[in-house]
């Protein structure tokens, strides 16, 4: 047989999942009910192929990845088969899957920002992963760690660094290096770019594609971002309520969806150009534009202290504070949504924290309804904070796990002494929950955060802010952790609160497509300064600054290219 004939033969799948079912017991110890989370899921993964698992939270994507790694909870009942190079690794449970874990099949977990041990160096943690599988140790192990870091674009010398010394993108790259430590054949990447800015996201995705091609590595990419799948994957599987409802090449799937759910996901993820034209106006609302701004930031400077060098410690001198926000000017009109856009580390969150007076300003002024609040203290500051509320990025961390929904939303009323009794406060709580779409209200009042989805948690956080009827909402990446359809619902909610309730929103995001779709104005921030500002439509479609053009170019496009039909 010639080499040409051999290469023409169909290759066997690297990984084959056949009729995979996963069932869990009920959360109620008294109940014997079982909850099936995967229903007869099947798909193949070829060597060097990148397969996208698409679906919203709760669709079963991460459960599939965990089952392939043998990392499901002990209470899980698993049936079906998972073949790795023709061997059924589920056949004998842990005994048959353990020899392959990390060595033949590895996983990059979602929370790269918190996945590393903070008291061990990055290099030590990568070496530990190799030692578990009896890989090279000592001098050879150190050399291998350096090679792995170089492979993912990190200098080998930084093996001695700790996680807090790495940016988000570098941590994600280091997580990929750790997953590759034992030279696996299959890499499972669970939402590897969540909460990364679009330019770092682009770098991480390019890295995965490059590694897949160089190493013939089969990659399964778990994500809810259709743009990521379109630009990274060759094929995709669409998951809905634990079932594989559609699969195919990305081009076919995106151009000719057969299932209504796939079409729904595509409709919720148009390109930013279309969303800008449909959702954003050329100018802010007329009534807002003609009135004095509710917030005016003038020449704001925010500085952080720096770690002293050894010489400075010995001489008793101190380093100059490092400005992260430098002479920033920004305004928000009544009823207006302004998006502050920029890469991670450009100073967006520091700006919001200064407006909220959680971070002191080193210079400049912050005017709220014409009053300089830069130096307010005590009761005067509390009165202002009643009218300025903040919504945080992560709905899984921002709610107190011990509080029921009713207590979370009622707490601000207690703090600001609103309502004469519990009945009056309860009426305000119910009104706030209805405004954010958590109805019937009685179904949510007694729930704890773990009994809510990500979108529901974020709605509770918004309800806790709007219950005070504030004049300004500060939203810090309010949808970066949410699914695409849930994301649209939350952003539509914020728009409605502005248009119907007269509130203003200053929203920070690293995603210009979101800003173009929902904001009235966009201010692009880079290295602590505003480098471009204007109506959302103009900034999105006619960017003036080179950095703005770079941000737009890094946004994953949902359209993977035309389908080529063979005749």
Rosetta blueprint (number, residue, H / E / L):
1 X L
2 X L
3 X H
4 X H
5 X H
6 X H
7 X H
8 X H
9 X L
10 X L
11 X L
12 X L
13 X L
14 X L
15 X E
16 X E
17 X E
18 X E
19 X E
20 X E
21 X E
22 X E
23 X E
24 X E
25 X E
26 X L
27 X L
28 X L
29 X L
30 X L
31 X L
32 X L
33 X L
34 X E
35 X E
36 X E
37 X E
38 X E
39 X E
40 X E
41 X E
42 X E
43 X E
44 X E
45 X E
46 X L
47 X L
48 X L
49 X L
50 X E
51 X E
52 X E
53 X E
54 X E
55 X L
56 X L
57 X L
58 X L
59 X L
60 X L
61 X H
62 X H
63 X H
64 X H
65 X H
66 X H
67 X H
68 X H
69 X H
70 X L
71 X L
72 X L
73 X L
74 X L
75 X L
76 X L
77 X E
78 X E
79 X E
80 X E
81 X E
82 X E
83 X E
84 X E
85 X L
86 X L
87 X E
88 X E
89 X L
90 X L
91 X L
92 X L
93 X L
94 X H
95 X H
96 X H
97 X H
98 X H
99 X H
100 X H
101 X E
102 X L
103 X L
104 X L
105 X E
106 X E
107 X E
108 X E
109 X L
110 X L
111 X L
112 X L
113 X L
114 X L
115 X L
116 X L
117 X L
118 X L
119 X L
120 X L
121 X L
122 X H
123 X H
124 X H
125 X H
126 X H
127 X H
128 X H
129 X H
130 X H
131 X H
132 X H
133 X L
134 X L
135 X L
136 X L
137 X L
138 X H
139 X H
140 X H
141 X H
142 X H
143 X H
144 X H
145 X H
146 X H
147 X H
148 X H
149 X H
150 X H
151 X H
152 X L
153 X L
154 X L
155 X L
156 X H
157 X H
158 X H
159 X H
160 X H
161 X L
162 X L
163 X H
164 X H
165 X H
166 X L
167 X L
168 X H
169 X H
170 X H
171 X H
172 X H
173 X H
174 X H
175 X H
176 X H
177 X H
178 X H
179 X H
180 X L
181 X L
182 X L
183 X L
184 X L
185 X L
186 X E
187 X E
188 X E
189 X E
190 X E
191 X L
192 X L
193 X L
194 X L
195 X L
196 X L
197 X L
198 X H
199 X H
200 X H
201 X H
202 X H
203 X H
204 X H
205 X H
206 X H
207 X H
208 X H
209 X H
210 X H
211 X H
212 X H
213 X H
214 X H
215 X H
216 X L
217 X L
218 X E
219 X E
220 X E
221 X E
222 X E
223 X E
224 X L
225 X L
226 X H
227 X H
228 X H
229 X H
230 X H
231 X H
232 X H
233 X L
234 X L
235 X E
236 X E
237 X E
238 X E
239 X E
240 X E
241 X L
242 X L
243 X E
244 X E
245 X E
246 X E
247 X E
248 X E
249 X E
250 X H
251 X H
252 X H
253 X H
254 X H
255 X H
256 X L
257 X L
258 X L
259 X L
260 X H
261 X H
262 X H
263 X H
264 X H
265 X H
266 X H
267 X H
268 X L
269 X L
270 X L
271 X L
272 X H
273 X H
274 X H
275 X H
276 X H
277 X H
278 X H
279 X H
280 X L
281 X L
282 X L
283 X L
284 X L
285 X L
286 X H
287 X H
288 X H
289 X H
290 X L
291 X L
292 X L
293 X L
294 X L
295 X E
296 X E
297 X E
298 X E
299 X E
300 X E
301 X E
302 X E
303 X E
304 X E
305 X L
306 X L
307 X L
308 X L
309 X L
310 X H
311 X H
312 X H
313 X H
314 X H
315 X H
316 X L
317 X L
318 X L
319 X L
320 X L
321 X L
322 X E
323 X E
324 X E
325 X E
326 X E
327 X E
328 X E
329 X E
330 X E
331 X E
332 X E
333 X L
334 X L
335 X L
336 X L
337 X E
338 X E
339 X E
340 X E
341 X E
342 X L
343 X L
344 X L
345 X L
346 X L
347 X L
348 X H
349 X H
350 X H
351 X H
352 X H
353 X H
354 X H
355 X H
356 X L
357 X L
358 X L
359 X L
360 X L
361 X L
362 X L
363 X E
364 X E
365 X E
366 X E
367 X E
368 X E
369 X L
370 X L
371 X E
372 X E
373 X L
374 X L
375 X L
376 X L
377 X L
378 X H
379 X H
380 X H
381 X H
382 X H
383 X H
384 X H
385 X H
386 X H
387 X H
388 X E
389 X E
390 X E
391 X E
392 X L
393 X L
394 X L
395 X L
396 X L
397 X L
398 X L
399 X L
400 X L
401 X L
402 X L
403 X L
404 X E
405 X H
406 X H
407 X H
408 X H
409 X H
410 X H
411 X H
412 X H
413 X H
414 X H
415 X H
416 X L
417 X L
418 X L
419 X L
420 X L
421 X L
422 X H
423 X H
424 X H
425 X H
426 X H
427 X H
428 X H
429 X H
430 X H
431 X H
432 X H
433 X H
434 X H
435 X H
436 X L
437 X L
438 X L
439 X L
440 X L
441 X H
442 X H
443 X H
444 X L
445 X L
446 X L
447 X L
448 X E
449 X H
450 X H
451 X H
452 X L
453 X L
454 X H
455 X H
456 X H
457 X H
458 X H
459 X H
460 X H
461 X H
462 X H
463 X H
464 X H
465 X H
466 X H
467 X L
468 X L
469 X L
470 X L
471 X L
472 X E
473 X E
474 X E
475 X E
476 X E
477 X L
478 X L
479 X L
480 X L
481 X L
482 X L
483 X L
484 X H
485 X H
486 X H
487 X H
488 X H
489 X H
490 X H
491 X H
492 X H
493 X H
494 X H
495 X H
496 X H
497 X H
498 X H
499 X H
500 X H
501 X H
502 X L
503 X L
504 X E
505 X E
506 X E
507 X E
508 X E
509 X E
510 X L
511 X L
512 X H
513 X H
514 X H
515 X H
516 X H
517 X H
518 X H
519 X L
520 X L
521 X E
522 X E
523 X E
524 X E
525 X E
526 X E
527 X L
528 X L
529 X E
530 X E
531 X E
532 X E
533 X E
534 X E
535 X E
536 X H
537 X H
538 X H
539 X H
540 X H
541 X H
542 X L
543 X L
544 X L
545 X L
546 X H
547 X H
548 X H
549 X H
550 X H
551 X H
552 X H
553 X H
554 X L
555 X L
556 X L
557 X L
558 X L
559 X L
560 X L
561 X L
562 X L
563 X L
564 X L
565 X L
566 X L
567 X L
